[in-house]
Amino acid sequence: MAALRTWLRNNLLGAEVAWTTDDAGRAASAALSDRTRPDILITDMSLNGLSGEWVIRSIRERTAKTPILAITSFPLEVYAESAARAGAQGIIAKRDLNAICNAISVVLQNRTWTHGVESDVAELFLPATEAHRRAMHGDEGRKPRLTEREEAVIGLFTRGLTSKQVADHLGLTENTVKTYSHRIFAKLGASNRGQAIAIWMADGTSGNNA
Protein backbone atom coordinates (compact mmCIF):
# COMPACT_ATOMS: atom_id res chain seq x y z
CA MET A 1 0.00 0.00 0.00
CA ALA A 2 2.96 2.33 0.62
CA ALA A 3 4.04 1.91 -3.02
CA LEU A 4 0.53 2.77 -4.23
CA ARG A 5 0.40 5.85 -1.98
CA THR A 6 3.71 7.13 -3.37
CA TRP A 7 2.65 6.38 -6.95
CA LEU A 8 -0.61 8.29 -6.59
CA ARG A 9 1.09 11.34 -5.11
CA ASN A 10 3.61 11.39 -7.95
CA ASN A 11 1.32 10.54 -10.86
CA LEU A 12 -2.22 11.68 -10.10
CA LEU A 13 -2.34 15.47 -10.38
CA GLY A 14 -3.64 17.09 -7.22
CA ALA A 15 -4.05 13.78 -5.40
CA GLU A 16 -3.66 13.72 -1.64
CA VAL A 17 -3.80 10.49 0.34
CA ALA A 18 -5.89 11.44 3.38
CA TRP A 19 -5.21 8.29 5.39
CA THR A 20 -4.34 4.61 5.11
CA THR A 21 -5.13 1.57 7.26
CA ASP A 22 -5.10 -2.19 6.90
CA ASP A 23 -7.88 -2.55 9.48
CA ALA A 24 -11.33 -3.09 7.94
CA GLY A 25 -13.25 -1.57 10.84
CA ARG A 26 -11.16 1.60 10.89
CA ALA A 27 -11.48 1.96 7.12
CA ALA A 28 -15.27 1.81 7.25
CA SER A 29 -15.47 4.21 10.20
CA ALA A 30 -13.16 6.76 8.58
CA ALA A 31 -15.02 6.62 5.27
CA LEU A 32 -18.35 7.22 7.02
CA SER A 33 -17.19 10.14 9.15
CA ASP A 34 -17.77 13.66 7.80
CA ARG A 35 -14.39 14.63 9.19
CA THR A 36 -12.34 11.91 7.50
CA ARG A 37 -14.47 10.89 4.49
CA PRO A 38 -12.25 10.74 1.35
CA ASP A 39 -13.32 11.82 -2.14
CA ILE A 40 -12.79 8.20 -3.16
CA LEU A 41 -11.97 5.11 -1.12
CA ILE A 42 -9.52 2.59 -2.51
CA THR A 43 -9.86 -0.67 -0.63
CA ASP A 44 -7.97 -3.92 -0.88
CA MET A 45 -10.30 -6.91 -0.91
CA SER A 46 -7.93 -8.66 1.53
CA LEU A 47 -7.70 -6.82 4.85
CA ASN A 48 -6.91 -7.64 8.45
CA GLY A 49 -9.92 -9.00 10.30
CA LEU A 50 -13.04 -8.48 8.17
CA SER A 51 -13.07 -8.60 4.38
CA GLY A 52 -12.91 -5.81 1.85
CA GLU A 53 -16.42 -6.81 0.84
CA TRP A 54 -17.58 -6.04 4.39
CA VAL A 55 -15.98 -2.58 4.22
CA ILE A 56 -17.66 -1.80 0.89
CA ARG A 57 -21.07 -3.02 2.00
CA SER A 58 -20.87 -1.24 5.38
CA ILE A 59 -20.24 2.05 3.62
CA ARG A 60 -22.59 1.62 0.71
CA GLU A 61 -25.57 0.66 2.87
CA ARG A 62 -25.20 3.98 4.70
CA THR A 63 -24.12 6.48 2.07
CA ALA A 64 -23.59 7.19 -1.62
CA LYS A 65 -21.18 10.04 -0.87
CA THR A 66 -18.01 7.98 -1.17
CA PRO A 67 -17.28 6.18 -4.45
CA ILE A 68 -15.27 2.99 -3.90
CA LEU A 69 -12.62 1.36 -6.05
CA ALA A 70 -11.62 -2.18 -5.05
CA ILE A 71 -8.09 -3.44 -5.68
CA THR A 72 -6.70 -6.94 -5.42
CA SER A 73 -3.54 -8.93 -6.01
CA PHE A 74 -5.65 -11.93 -7.06
CA PRO A 75 -7.18 -12.46 -10.53
CA LEU A 76 -10.12 -10.07 -10.91
CA GLU A 77 -12.66 -12.88 -11.25
CA VAL A 78 -11.97 -13.95 -7.68
CA TYR A 79 -13.45 -10.79 -6.15
CA ALA A 80 -15.22 -8.90 -8.96
CA GLU A 81 -18.74 -10.18 -8.32
CA SER A 82 -18.61 -9.80 -4.55
CA ALA A 83 -17.16 -6.27 -4.88
CA ALA A 84 -19.90 -5.29 -7.32
CA ARG A 85 -22.74 -6.69 -5.24
CA ALA A 86 -21.33 -5.06 -2.11
CA GLY A 87 -21.52 -1.67 -3.84
CA ALA A 88 -18.07 -0.86 -5.28
CA GLN A 89 -17.82 1.20 -8.46
CA GLY A 90 -15.01 -0.84 -9.92
CA ILE A 91 -12.20 -3.30 -9.33
CA ILE A 92 -8.64 -3.33 -10.63
CA ALA A 93 -5.43 -5.30 -10.20
CA LYS A 94 -3.19 -3.82 -7.52
CA ARG A 95 -0.10 -4.24 -9.71
CA ASP A 96 -1.57 -2.17 -12.57
CA LEU A 97 -0.44 1.21 -11.24
CA ASN A 98 -0.89 3.15 -14.48
CA ALA A 99 -4.47 1.96 -14.90
CA ILE A 100 -5.30 2.71 -11.26
CA CYS A 101 -4.90 6.43 -11.96
CA ASN A 102 -7.31 6.14 -14.89
CA ALA A 103 -9.75 4.10 -12.82
CA ILE A 104 -9.77 6.69 -10.05
CA SER A 105 -10.52 9.46 -12.55
CA VAL A 106 -13.36 7.48 -14.11
CA VAL A 107 -14.97 6.54 -10.78
CA LEU A 108 -14.74 10.14 -9.58
CA GLN A 109 -16.85 11.08 -12.63
CA ASN A 110 -19.71 8.96 -11.27
CA ARG A 111 -18.92 6.13 -13.69
CA THR A 112 -17.79 2.55 -13.21
CA TRP A 113 -14.48 0.87 -13.98
CA THR A 114 -14.84 -2.71 -15.22
CA HIS A 115 -11.87 -3.27 -17.53
CA GLY A 116 -10.86 -6.93 -17.52
CA VAL A 117 -14.11 -8.03 -15.86
CA GLU A 118 -16.43 -10.49 -17.57
CA SER A 119 -19.44 -8.76 -19.14
CA ASP A 120 -22.10 -10.45 -16.99
CA VAL A 121 -20.28 -9.36 -13.83
CA ALA A 122 -19.41 -5.92 -15.20
CA GLU A 123 -23.14 -5.19 -15.44
CA LEU A 124 -23.42 -5.56 -11.65
CA PHE A 125 -21.19 -2.52 -11.01
CA LEU A 126 -23.23 0.66 -10.54
CA PRO A 127 -22.41 4.32 -9.83
CA ALA A 128 -22.41 5.09 -6.12
CA THR A 129 -25.91 6.59 -5.99
CA GLU A 130 -27.50 3.61 -7.73
CA ALA A 131 -25.43 1.14 -5.72
CA HIS A 132 -26.56 2.83 -2.51
CA ARG A 133 -30.19 2.63 -3.61
CA ARG A 134 -29.78 -1.07 -4.35
CA ALA A 135 -28.17 -1.63 -0.96
CA MET A 136 -30.97 0.23 0.79
CA HIS A 137 -33.72 -1.78 -0.89
CA GLY A 138 -31.91 -5.09 -0.72
CA ASP A 139 -30.48 -7.33 -3.37
CA GLU A 140 -31.84 -10.82 -3.85
CA GLY A 141 -28.45 -11.79 -5.17
CA ARG A 142 -26.73 -10.35 -2.14
CA LYS A 143 -24.97 -13.61 -1.40
CA PRO A 144 -24.14 -15.12 -4.78
CA ARG A 145 -24.77 -18.82 -5.06
CA LEU A 146 -21.72 -21.01 -5.24
CA THR A 147 -21.07 -22.97 -8.39
CA GLU A 148 -21.33 -26.75 -8.27
CA ARG A 149 -17.55 -27.08 -8.06
CA GLU A 150 -17.31 -24.43 -5.34
CA GLU A 151 -19.98 -26.27 -3.35
CA ALA A 152 -17.95 -29.44 -3.72
CA VAL A 153 -14.83 -27.72 -2.41
CA ILE A 154 -16.50 -26.09 0.61
CA GLY A 155 -18.34 -29.33 1.32
CA LEU A 156 -15.06 -31.21 1.55
CA PHE A 157 -13.59 -28.46 3.71
CA THR A 158 -16.45 -28.93 6.17
CA ARG A 159 -15.38 -32.56 6.45
CA GLY A 160 -11.91 -31.47 7.53
CA LEU A 161 -9.99 -32.13 4.30
CA THR A 162 -6.93 -30.05 3.47
CA SER A 163 -6.49 -28.26 0.14
CA LYS A 164 -4.24 -31.07 -1.08
CA GLN A 165 -6.75 -33.72 -0.04
CA VAL A 166 -9.55 -31.81 -1.75
CA ALA A 167 -7.43 -31.54 -4.88
CA ASP A 168 -6.78 -35.28 -4.89
CA HIS A 169 -10.45 -36.04 -4.24
CA LEU A 170 -11.68 -33.83 -7.10
CA GLY A 171 -8.85 -34.50 -9.53
CA LEU A 172 -7.61 -30.89 -9.44
CA THR A 173 -4.28 -29.23 -8.73
CA GLU A 174 -3.77 -27.74 -5.29
CA ASN A 175 -3.40 -24.26 -6.81
CA THR A 176 -6.78 -24.65 -8.52
CA VAL A 177 -8.37 -25.56 -5.19
CA LYS A 178 -6.80 -22.46 -3.63
CA THR A 179 -8.30 -20.33 -6.40
CA TYR A 180 -11.72 -21.86 -5.73
CA SER A 181 -11.17 -21.19 -2.03
CA HIS A 182 -10.59 -17.48 -2.58
CA ARG A 183 -13.71 -17.28 -4.75
CA ILE A 184 -15.71 -18.99 -2.01
CA PHE A 185 -14.34 -16.62 0.65
CA ALA A 186 -15.25 -13.62 -1.51
CA LYS A 187 -18.78 -14.82 -2.19
CA LEU A 188 -19.48 -15.69 1.43
CA GLY A 189 -17.80 -12.56 2.82
CA ALA A 190 -15.26 -14.61 4.75
CA SER A 191 -11.60 -13.83 5.44
CA ASN A 192 -10.44 -17.40 5.92
CA ARG A 193 -11.47 -21.03 5.63
CA GLY A 194 -12.81 -21.28 9.17
CA GLN A 195 -15.13 -18.31 8.66
CA ALA A 196 -16.27 -19.65 5.29
CA ILE A 197 -17.15 -23.04 6.78
CA ALA A 198 -19.04 -21.39 9.65
CA ILE A 199 -21.03 -19.16 7.29
CA TRP A 200 -21.74 -22.00 4.89
CA MET A 201 -23.01 -24.28 7.63
CA ALA A 202 -24.94 -21.52 9.42
CA ASP A 203 -26.80 -20.67 6.21
CA GLY A 204 -28.13 -24.21 6.16
CA THR A 205 -27.11 -24.57 2.54
CA SER A 206 -24.45 -27.20 3.08
CA GLY A 207 -25.14 -30.60 1.74
CA ASN A 208 -23.45 -33.88 1.02
CA ASN A 209 -20.84 -33.06 -1.58
CA ALA A 210 -18.69 -35.77 -3.07
ZADO-1210 file (C-alpha; in nm, 4 decimals, padded with zeros to 6 digits):
<atoms>
<atom x="00.0000" y="00.0000" z="00.0000" code="MET" pos="1"/>
<atom x="00.2960" y="00.2333" z="00.0616" code="ALA" pos="2"/>
<atom x="00.4036" y="00.1908" z="-00.3024" code="ALA" pos="3"/>
<atom x="00.0528" y="00.2770" z="-00.4226" code="LEU" pos="4"/>
<atom x="00.0400" y="00.5847" z="-00.1980" code="ARG" pos="5"/>
<atom x="00.3706" y="00.7126" z="-00.3373" code="THR" pos="6"/>
<atom x="00.2648" y="00.6378" z="-00.6954" code="TRP" pos="7"/>
<atom x="-00.0612" y="00.8287" z="-00.6589" code="LEU" pos="8"/>
<atom x="00.1094" y="01.1335" z="-00.5111" code="ARG" pos="9"/>
<atom x="00.3609" y="01.1386" z="-00.7954" code="ASN" pos="10"/>
<atom x="00.1320" y="01.0538" z="-01.0858" code="ASN" pos="11"/>
<atom x="-00.2222" y="01.1684" z="-01.0105" code="LEU" pos="12"/>
<atom x="-00.2344" y="01.5467" z="-01.0384" code="LEU" pos="13"/>
<atom x="-00.3645" y="01.7092" z="-00.7223" code="GLY" pos="14"/>
<atom x="-00.4047" y="01.3778" z="-00.5403" code="ALA" pos="15"/>
<atom x="-00.3659" y="01.3721" z="-00.1644" code="GLU" pos="16"/>
<atom x="-00.3804" y="01.0488" z="00.0339" code="VAL" pos="17"/>
<atom x="-00.5885" y="01.1441" z="00.3378" code="ALA" pos="18"/>
<atom x="-00.5215" y="00.8285" z="00.5390" code="TRP" pos="19"/>
<atom x="-00.4340" y="00.4606" z="00.5115" code="THR" pos="20"/>
<atom x="-00.5135" y="00.1570" z="00.7261" code="THR" pos="21"/>
<atom x="-00.5098" y="-00.2194" z="00.6905" code="ASP" pos="22"/>
<atom x="-00.7881" y="-00.2548" z="00.9484" code="ASP" pos="23"/>
<atom x="-01.1327" y="-00.3088" z="00.7938" code="ALA" pos="24"/>
<atom x="-01.3253" y="-00.1571" z="01.0840" code="GLY" pos="25"/>
<atom x="-01.1164" y="00.1596" z="01.0888" code="ARG" pos="26"/>
<atom x="-01.1476" y="00.1963" z="00.7121" code="ALA" pos="27"/>
<atom x="-01.5267" y="00.1811" z="00.7249" code="ALA" pos="28"/>
<atom x="-01.5469" y="00.4210" z="01.0197" code="SER" pos="29"/>
<atom x="-01.3161" y="00.6758" z="00.8578" code="ALA" pos="30"/>
<atom x="-01.5023" y="00.6622" z="00.5269" code="ALA" pos="31"/>
<atom x="-01.8349" y="00.7225" z="00.7021" code="LEU" pos="32"/>
<atom x="-01.7186" y="01.0142" z="00.9149" code="SER" pos="33"/>
<atom x="-01.7769" y="01.3657" z="00.7797" code="ASP" pos="34"/>
<atom x="-01.4386" y="01.4633" z="00.9194" code="ARG" pos="35"/>
<atom x="-01.2342" y="01.1905" z="00.7503" code="THR" pos="36"/>
<atom x="-01.4469" y="01.0892" z="00.4488" code="ARG" pos="37"/>
<atom x="-01.2254" y="01.0740" z="00.1349" code="PRO" pos="38"/>
<atom x="-01.3324" y="01.1823" z="-00.2143" code="ASP" pos="39"/>
<atom x="-01.2792" y="00.8198" z="-00.3164" code="ILE" pos="40"/>
<atom x="-01.1971" y="00.5113" z="-00.1121" code="LEU" pos="41"/>
<atom x="-00.9522" y="00.2588" z="-00.2506" code="ILE" pos="42"/>
<atom x="-00.9858" y="-00.0671" z="-00.0625" code="THR" pos="43"/>
<atom x="-00.7967" y="-00.3925" z="-00.0880" code="ASP" pos="44"/>
<atom x="-01.0295" y="-00.6908" z="-00.0906" code="MET" pos="45"/>
<atom x="-00.7925" y="-00.8657" z="00.1528" code="SER" pos="46"/>
<atom x="-00.7703" y="-00.6821" z="00.4849" code="LEU" pos="47"/>
<atom x="-00.6914" y="-00.7643" z="00.8451" code="ASN" pos="48"/>
<atom x="-00.9925" y="-00.8999" z="01.0297" code="GLY" pos="49"/>
<atom x="-01.3038" y="-00.8479" z="00.8173" code="LEU" pos="50"/>
<atom x="-01.3066" y="-00.8604" z="00.4385" code="SER" pos="51"/>
<atom x="-01.2905" y="-00.5810" z="00.1849" code="GLY" pos="52"/>
<atom x="-01.6421" y="-00.6805" z="00.0838" code="GLU" pos="53"/>
<atom x="-01.7576" y="-00.6038" z="00.4392" code="TRP" pos="54"/>
<atom x="-01.5979" y="-00.2584" z="00.4216" code="VAL" pos="55"/>
<atom x="-01.7663" y="-00.1799" z="00.0895" code="ILE" pos="56"/>
<atom x="-02.1074" y="-00.3019" z="00.1997" code="ARG" pos="57"/>
<atom x="-02.0868" y="-00.1245" z="00.5376" code="SER" pos="58"/>
<atom x="-02.0237" y="00.2050" z="00.3620" code="ILE" pos="59"/>
<atom x="-02.2594" y="00.1625" z="00.0714" code="ARG" pos="60"/>
<atom x="-02.5570" y="00.0658" z="00.2868" code="GLU" pos="61"/>
<atom x="-02.5200" y="00.3975" z="00.4698" code="ARG" pos="62"/>
<atom x="-02.4120" y="00.6485" z="00.2066" code="THR" pos="63"/>
<atom x="-02.3593" y="00.7193" z="-00.1618" code="ALA" pos="64"/>
<atom x="-02.1182" y="01.0036" z="-00.0871" code="LYS" pos="65"/>
<atom x="-01.8008" y="00.7982" z="-00.1173" code="THR" pos="66"/>
<atom x="-01.7275" y="00.6180" z="-00.4446" code="PRO" pos="67"/>
<atom x="-01.5273" y="00.2990" z="-00.3904" code="ILE" pos="68"/>
<atom x="-01.2622" y="00.1356" z="-00.6049" code="LEU" pos="69"/>
<atom x="-01.1621" y="-00.2176" z="-00.5048" code="ALA" pos="70"/>
<atom x="-00.8093" y="-00.3439" z="-00.5677" code="ILE" pos="71"/>
<atom x="-00.6700" y="-00.6942" z="-00.5416" code="THR" pos="72"/>
<atom x="-00.3535" y="-00.8929" z="-00.6012" code="SER" pos="73"/>
<atom x="-00.5647" y="-01.1928" z="-00.7064" code="PHE" pos="74"/>
<atom x="-00.7180" y="-01.2458" z="-01.0526" code="PRO" pos="75"/>
<atom x="-01.0119" y="-01.0072" z="-01.0912" code="LEU" pos="76"/>
<atom x="-01.2662" y="-01.2880" z="-01.1247" code="GLU" pos="77"/>
<atom x="-01.1968" y="-01.3946" z="-00.7676" code="VAL" pos="78"/>
<atom x="-01.3447" y="-01.0788" z="-00.6153" code="TYR" pos="79"/>
<atom x="-01.5221" y="-00.8898" z="-00.8958" code="ALA" pos="80"/>
<atom x="-01.8738" y="-01.0180" z="-00.8321" code="GLU" pos="81"/>
<atom x="-01.8614" y="-00.9797" z="-00.4550" code="SER" pos="82"/>
<atom x="-01.7158" y="-00.6273" z="-00.4877" code="ALA" pos="83"/>
<atom x="-01.9904" y="-00.5287" z="-00.7315" code="ALA" pos="84"/>
<atom x="-02.2736" y="-00.6693" z="-00.5241" code="ARG" pos="85"/>
<atom x="-02.1330" y="-00.5064" z="-00.2107" code="ALA" pos="86"/>
<atom x="-02.1518" y="-00.1667" z="-00.3839" code="GLY" pos="87"/>
<atom x="-01.8074" y="-00.0861" z="-00.5278" code="ALA" pos="88"/>
<atom x="-01.7816" y="00.1202" z="-00.8455" code="GLN" pos="89"/>
<atom x="-01.5014" y="-00.0842" z="-00.9925" code="GLY" pos="90"/>
<atom x="-01.2199" y="-00.3297" z="-00.9334" code="ILE" pos="91"/>
<atom x="-00.8638" y="-00.3332" z="-01.0628" code="ILE" pos="92"/>
<atom x="-00.5432" y="-00.5303" z="-01.0204" code="ALA" pos="93"/>
<atom x="-00.3191" y="-00.3821" z="-00.7520" code="LYS" pos="94"/>
<atom x="-00.0102" y="-00.4245" z="-00.9706" code="ARG" pos="95"/>
<atom x="-00.1571" y="-00.2167" z="-01.2568" code="ASP" pos="96"/>
<atom x="-00.0444" y="00.1211" z="-01.1240" code="LEU" pos="97"/>
<atom x="-00.0893" y="00.3152" z="-01.4477" code="ASN" pos="98"/>
<atom x="-00.4472" y="00.1958" z="-01.4899" code="ALA" pos="99"/>
<atom x="-00.5299" y="00.2707" z="-01.1255" code="ILE" pos="100"/>
<atom x="-00.4901" y="00.6427" z="-01.1959" code="CYS" pos="101"/>
<atom x="-00.7312" y="00.6136" z="-01.4890" code="ASN" pos="102"/>
<atom x="-00.9745" y="00.4096" z="-01.2817" code="ALA" pos="103"/>
<atom x="-00.9774" y="00.6690" z="-01.0051" code="ILE" pos="104"/>
<atom x="-01.0523" y="00.9461" z="-01.2546" code="SER" pos="105"/>
<atom x="-01.3360" y="00.7477" z="-01.4114" code="VAL" pos="106"/>
<atom x="-01.4973" y="00.6539" z="-01.0785" code="VAL" pos="107"/>
<atom x="-01.4741" y="01.0140" z="-00.9580" code="LEU" pos="108"/>
<atom x="-01.6854" y="01.1076" z="-01.2626" code="GLN" pos="109"/>
<atom x="-01.9712" y="00.8957" z="-01.1269" code="ASN" pos="110"/>
<atom x="-01.8924" y="00.6132" z="-01.3694" code="ARG" pos="111"/>
<atom x="-01.7793" y="00.2552" z="-01.3214" code="THR" pos="112"/>
<atom x="-01.4476" y="00.0869" z="-01.3985" code="TRP" pos="113"/>
<atom x="-01.4837" y="-00.2715" z="-01.5225" code="THR" pos="114"/>
<atom x="-01.1866" y="-00.3273" z="-01.7530" code="HIS" pos="115"/>
<atom x="-01.0862" y="-00.6927" z="-01.7520" code="GLY" pos="116"/>
<atom x="-01.4109" y="-00.8028" z="-01.5858" code="VAL" pos="117"/>
<atom x="-01.6433" y="-01.0494" z="-01.7575" code="GLU" pos="118"/>
<atom x="-01.9442" y="-00.8757" z="-01.9138" code="SER" pos="119"/>
<atom x="-02.2100" y="-01.0447" z="-01.6988" code="ASP" pos="120"/>
<atom x="-02.0280" y="-00.9358" z="-01.3826" code="VAL" pos="121"/>
<atom x="-01.9407" y="-00.5915" z="-01.5198" code="ALA" pos="122"/>
<atom x="-02.3139" y="-00.5190" z="-01.5441" code="GLU" pos="123"/>
<atom x="-02.3416" y="-00.5557" z="-01.1655" code="LEU" pos="124"/>
<atom x="-02.1193" y="-00.2520" z="-01.1011" code="PHE" pos="125"/>
<atom x="-02.3233" y="00.0661" z="-01.0541" code="LEU" pos="126"/>
<atom x="-02.2412" y="00.4320" z="-00.9835" code="PRO" pos="127"/>
<atom x="-02.2410" y="00.5089" z="-00.6120" code="ALA" pos="128"/>
<atom x="-02.5909" y="00.6591" z="-00.5993" code="THR" pos="129"/>
<atom x="-02.7503" y="00.3611" z="-00.7734" code="GLU" pos="130"/>
<atom x="-02.5430" y="00.1136" z="-00.5717" code="ALA" pos="131"/>
<atom x="-02.6563" y="00.2835" z="-00.2506" code="HIS" pos="132"/>
<atom x="-03.0194" y="00.2634" z="-00.3614" code="ARG" pos="133"/>
<atom x="-02.9784" y="-00.1071" z="-00.4349" code="ARG" pos="134"/>
<atom x="-02.8169" y="-00.1629" z="-00.0960" code="ALA" pos="135"/>
<atom x="-03.0969" y="00.0234" z="00.0792" code="MET" pos="136"/>
<atom x="-03.3716" y="-00.1778" z="-00.0886" code="HIS" pos="137"/>
<atom x="-03.1906" y="-00.5087" z="-00.0724" code="GLY" pos="138"/>
<atom x="-03.0482" y="-00.7332" z="-00.3366" code="ASP" pos="139"/>
<atom x="-03.1837" y="-01.0822" z="-00.3854" code="GLU" pos="140"/>
<atom x="-02.8445" y="-01.1786" z="-00.5172" code="GLY" pos="141"/>
<atom x="-02.6733" y="-01.0353" z="-00.2136" code="ARG" pos="142"/>
<atom x="-02.4967" y="-01.3612" z="-00.1399" code="LYS" pos="143"/>
<atom x="-02.4135" y="-01.5119" z="-00.4784" code="PRO" pos="144"/>
<atom x="-02.4766" y="-01.8819" z="-00.5062" code="ARG" pos="145"/>
<atom x="-02.1716" y="-02.1009" z="-00.5237" code="LEU" pos="146"/>
<atom x="-02.1067" y="-02.2970" z="-00.8387" code="THR" pos="147"/>
<atom x="-02.1328" y="-02.6748" z="-00.8268" code="GLU" pos="148"/>
<atom x="-01.7549" y="-02.7083" z="-00.8058" code="ARG" pos="149"/>
<atom x="-01.7306" y="-02.4428" z="-00.5337" code="GLU" pos="150"/>
<atom x="-01.9975" y="-02.6272" z="-00.3353" code="GLU" pos="151"/>
<atom x="-01.7951" y="-02.9444" z="-00.3717" code="ALA" pos="152"/>
<atom x="-01.4831" y="-02.7717" z="-00.2412" code="VAL" pos="153"/>
<atom x="-01.6500" y="-02.6089" z="00.0611" code="ILE" pos="154"/>
<atom x="-01.8344" y="-02.9330" z="00.1319" code="GLY" pos="155"/>
<atom x="-01.5064" y="-03.1207" z="00.1549" code="LEU" pos="156"/>
<atom x="-01.3586" y="-02.8461" z="00.3707" code="PHE" pos="157"/>
<atom x="-01.6450" y="-02.8932" z="00.6172" code="THR" pos="158"/>
<atom x="-01.5378" y="-03.2559" z="00.6445" code="ARG" pos="159"/>
<atom x="-01.1905" y="-03.1469" z="00.7525" code="GLY" pos="160"/>
<atom x="-00.9995" y="-03.2131" z="00.4302" code="LEU" pos="161"/>
<atom x="-00.6928" y="-03.0045" z="00.3471" code="THR" pos="162"/>
<atom x="-00.6493" y="-02.8263" z="00.0143" code="SER" pos="163"/>
<atom x="-00.4241" y="-03.1068" z="-00.1076" code="LYS" pos="164"/>
<atom x="-00.6754" y="-03.3721" z="-00.0044" code="GLN" pos="165"/>
<atom x="-00.9555" y="-03.1807" z="-00.1749" code="VAL" pos="166"/>
<atom x="-00.7427" y="-03.1537" z="-00.4880" code="ALA" pos="167"/>
<atom x="-00.6776" y="-03.5282" z="-00.4888" code="ASP" pos="168"/>
<atom x="-01.0449" y="-03.6040" z="-00.4239" code="HIS" pos="169"/>
<atom x="-01.1676" y="-03.3829" z="-00.7100" code="LEU" pos="170"/>
<atom x="-00.8848" y="-03.4495" z="-00.9526" code="GLY" pos="171"/>
<atom x="-00.7605" y="-03.0894" z="-00.9438" code="LEU" pos="172"/>
<atom x="-00.4285" y="-02.9226" z="-00.8730" code="THR" pos="173"/>
<atom x="-00.3773" y="-02.7744" z="-00.5288" code="GLU" pos="174"/>
<atom x="-00.3402" y="-02.4259" z="-00.6808" code="ASN" pos="175"/>
<atom x="-00.6782" y="-02.4650" z="-00.8516" code="THR" pos="176"/>
<atom x="-00.8369" y="-02.5558" z="-00.5187" code="VAL" pos="177"/>
<atom x="-00.6799" y="-02.2465" z="-00.3631" code="LYS" pos="178"/>
<atom x="-00.8303" y="-02.0331" z="-00.6402" code="THR" pos="179"/>
<atom x="-01.1720" y="-02.1860" z="-00.5728" code="TYR" pos="180"/>
<atom x="-01.1173" y="-02.1187" z="-00.2026" code="SER" pos="181"/>
<atom x="-01.0585" y="-01.7475" z="-00.2584" code="HIS" pos="182"/>
<atom x="-01.3709" y="-01.7276" z="-00.4750" code="ARG" pos="183"/>
<atom x="-01.5711" y="-01.8986" z="-00.2009" code="ILE" pos="184"/>
<atom x="-01.4342" y="-01.6621" z="00.0648" code="PHE" pos="185"/>
<atom x="-01.5251" y="-01.3619" z="-00.1506" code="ALA" pos="186"/>
<atom x="-01.8783" y="-01.4825" z="-00.2194" code="LYS" pos="187"/>
<atom x="-01.9479" y="-01.5689" z="00.1429" code="LEU" pos="188"/>
<atom x="-01.7803" y="-01.2562" z="00.2822" code="GLY" pos="189"/>
<atom x="-01.5258" y="-01.4615" z="00.4745" code="ALA" pos="190"/>
<atom x="-01.1602" y="-01.3834" z="00.5441" code="SER" pos="191"/>
<atom x="-01.0437" y="-01.7399" z="00.5919" code="ASN" pos="192"/>
<atom x="-01.1467" y="-02.1025" z="00.5627" code="ARG" pos="193"/>
<atom x="-01.2812" y="-02.1281" z="00.9173" code="GLY" pos="194"/>
<atom x="-01.5133" y="-01.8311" z="00.8662" code="GLN" pos="195"/>
<atom x="-01.6265" y="-01.9654" z="00.5286" code="ALA" pos="196"/>
<atom x="-01.7147" y="-02.3036" z="00.6782" code="ILE" pos="197"/>
<atom x="-01.9041" y="-02.1393" z="00.9651" code="ALA" pos="198"/>
<atom x="-02.1029" y="-01.9156" z="00.7287" code="ILE" pos="199"/>
<atom x="-02.1742" y="-02.2004" z="00.4890" code="TRP" pos="200"/>
<atom x="-02.3006" y="-02.4284" z="00.7631" code="MET" pos="201"/>
<atom x="-02.4945" y="-02.1519" z="00.9423" code="ALA" pos="202"/>
<atom x="-02.6795" y="-02.0670" z="00.6210" code="ASP" pos="203"/>
<atom x="-02.8131" y="-02.4207" z="00.6161" code="GLY" pos="204"/>
<atom x="-02.7111" y="-02.4570" z="00.2536" code="THR" pos="205"/>
<atom x="-02.4453" y="-02.7198" z="00.3077" code="SER" pos="206"/>
<atom x="-02.5144" y="-03.0601" z="00.1744" code="GLY" pos="207"/>
<atom x="-02.3446" y="-03.3884" z="00.1021" code="ASN" pos="208"/>
<atom x="-02.0837" y="-03.3058" z="-00.1580" code="ASN" pos="209"/>
<atom x="-01.8686" y="-03.5771" z="-00.3072" code="ALA" pos="210"/>
</atoms>
